[in-house]
Amino acid sequence: MKKIVKKQNRLSREILANPFPNETLRERLVNSKVIDYKDNCILEDFGNGYMRISPKDEKKLLRL
């Protein structure tokens, strides 16, 4: 009879808390191609405590 061994692939608490341990936040933002809002945004105040932040140029992406 063949013995069947089943491995239990449980994730540690540290991996569950941070699934990207080897990448910085900036690297993740560059990889996801986010818009760079630094000196590239227009603030529109609605007057009721809310504001809309929109980019001037949507093609200006964040780079390393």
C-alpha positions, 0 to 999 in steps of 0.5 A: 500500500502506498503512503500518501503524504499531504503537505499543508501549505499554510501562509505565515502571519507575516506573509498574510500581513505583507504579500509584497515583502521584496518590493517597495511601494514605489516599485509597485506603483510604477508596475501598475502604471499610476498617474503622477500627481506631483505638479500635475493636478487640478483641485476642484472644491465643491464647497461642501467639504469635498474636493475632486483631484484630477490630473492635468495630463493623464499620460504622465506616469510615475517613473523610478 
